[in-house]
Amino acid sequence: MTRRVPVATLSDVPEGTMHMVQVDGTDILLVHLDGQVRALQGICSHEYFELDKGFLTGDSVTCALHLSRFDVATGDALDPPAELPLVTWPVTLLDGSIVVELPDGPIEVNE
């Protein structure tokens, strides 16, 4: 089962930017690229560090702590030291709101 959670407005995440939100204490990174908003786990899977403090370059997010890079579309780890991908969730836009589809219950992330 899933739930649809409004987390931000489209104006909160202009094209080419990232924005961190929290749902049930879990950091979720919103990335707006090429007209699409994506939702990824907001904490690096290698070592606890907020990814919104990192860099958005092309279609990847780079963690500022150890420079691990992740694919925005898939969450895949592209560069070490990270090996585990970031968890991603489906996003829909509804009347200017960004809605993330999350599991019922705890929101699991890769650590």
N, C-alpha and C positions, 0 to 999 in steps of 0.2 A: 504494500500500500504506500501511496505517496501523498504528499500535501503540496499545495501551491502557495508559496509565501511571497508576498510583495516585499521587496527589500530596498528599493530606491526608485528614483525617477530617472528617466533618460537624461534629463538636464544635469543630474548628479555625476554622470559619466560621459563627458564629451568624447567625440570620436578621437581615437588615438591615446586614450588615457586609461588609468586603472583607479579603482575605488574600493576600499575595504568596507564590508558590512559584517555584522554579527547576527547569527540566528542561534538561539539557545546556547550561547557561549562559544559557538564555533565561528572562526574567522572565515569569511568567504570573499574571495577576490573577484570583482567584476572587471572585465576587460572589454572595451569597446573598440573593435577593429573592423575595418572594411564593412561598416554598416551592421555588424552583428555584435551582440553583447554575449559574452561567455561568462560562466561562473566556475571558478576553480577553488580548490582548497587554498586558503590564504596563508598557510604556514608551510615553509619549505619541508619537503619530506626527508631531507638529509639531517638537518639540525634545526631546532625551533628558532625560526626567524620570520618576521612578517614580510611577505613578498611585496606588499605595497611600498616598502622602503627600497625596493630593487629597481630594475630598469626594464622598460618595455622597448624592445628593439625588433622591428619587423614583426614576425608572428611568434615571438618568444618572450618569456619573462625570465629575467636573470636575478637570482638571489644575490643581494649585496654582501652577504656574509662570506660565502665561499665560491661565489660565481657559478653555481650550478644553474643550468638553463633548462627551461621547460617549454614545450610546445603549447601554445595557447588553445588550440583546437582540441588536442587529445589529452593534454596533461603529461605526456611522455617526458621523461628525463632525457635531455639531449647531451648534457655534459656532466662529468663527475665533479664533485664527489657524490652527488645524488644518484641513486639507482632506482628508487621507487618513483612511480609517476604520481602526479597530483590527482586527487579525485576531482572529477568534473560532474556538473549537474546541468540538466536541460534548462534553458531560459526561454521565456516568451515575453513579448512586449504587449501590454494591455492598456490602452488609453494613456500612454506615456509612462506607465509604471513598468518596472523590471520585476518579473515574477520568476522565482526559481522553484523548480520542482525538486523537493527533498523527500527523503524517506520518512515515514512515520517513526517516531521514537528517536533514539540517539543518531546524531550525524557522525558517521565514521570517516576518518581521514587516515592517510598513510603517514606513518611516523617512523 
